[in-house]
Amino acid sequence: MLTEQLKQDLDHTFRCLSKNEKERLSGGTVLITGSAGFIGYYFTHFFYQFKEELKIKKVICLDNFMLGEPKWLREIAADQDFIIKKFDIIKDRLEDIPEANEANYIIHMASIASPTFYRLHPIETIDANIWGLRRLFDFYKDKDIAGFLFFSSSELYGDPVPEAVPTSEEYNGNVSATGPRACYDESKRFGETMCRLFAQEYKMPIGVVRPFNNYGPGMKLNDKRVPADFAKNVREGKDIVILSNGAPSRTFCYIADSVTGYLKILLHGKYDYFNIGIDKPEISVAELARIYKEAGRAIFGYEGEVRYAVSEDAEYLTNNPQRRCPVIEKARNILSYEPSIYVEEGVKRFLRFIKESPEENLIW
């Protein structure tokens, strides 16, 4: 079931955890909301691959399958230690899942993350980040849990002013409360406020992560974010299409590195908030397209070119940040987080994974 590239990536994540961090998972039950998503794919496969080494008791995977039910999740359900449930965190009752009482590690990712899709479902996006989070807190606030990880976003910084790039955790943001991305950005901001208050009031070990531009295995090719769009173009032998002037710049963090950081926050065992990404190189979308083109030729024999077009979506670029680059010194110093897979290598890994994977594990 696991491709060679995915095995290599999962091994990288496992090696990057300390002995002490691995031991903290021993005997643990992990509950994951949003398990059918991009990062859910990687987390679920990580726990599946290293269940014995980490001595994990059980993994509870919850998702409402709003954007599709993947075949790979059904295959993992064959393992009796993995409980897969169709579950809407906004309205369904955790009390109806007996195993949820046993969970001592909770990972809350149940939110649409692709701008194209969260703008189609803005109220559901708000509800997952606010009411879904509140329901989890109410359920676990009086239980003896070891770690709670809330997925915030680097989008809570909005479009930073030039002097705030690279961006540290203490930058308060430049965010529109009424724009087309506000449902996502502002619900993540409010979710962070809840995290701080519940940590103060109930001494919950809540870790908050602000991810910066992940890509890699588990990202659906119909995700509608740039790394997926370019990968889809390469796989189909079509021209790589840039729906902007190509100037916006980002650092791109490969999933094997980013999940290492997420696990370190989960296992930190006390309240704090961290940027997790990679701090170099910051490259333009045009440069990313060039990297995909060259890697595509090496891996797929790709012969397409890079071209520019205008999106049919009139709000595609509204409030789109011009730069996104994290300061990660806090995670380095406190968590010993050190990403090492730079974008040219990461894109090659992603394309190798795509080449090795069946269609149903790439689009659902």
Secondary structure by P-SEA (a helix, b strand, c coil): cccaaaaaaaaaaaaaccaaaaaaaccbbbbbcccccaaaaaaaaaaaaccccccccbbbbbbcccccccaaaaaacccccbbbbbccccccccccccccccccbbbcccccccaaaaaacaaaaaaaacaaaaaaaaacccccccbbbbbcccccccccccccccccccccccccccccccccaaaaaaaaaaaaaaaaacccbbbbbbcccccccccccccccaaaaaaaaaaacccccccccccbbbbbbcaaaaaaaaaaaaacccccccccccccccccaaaaaaaaaaaaaaccccccccbbbbbcccccccccccbbbbbcccccccccccccccaaaaaaaaaaaaaacccccccc
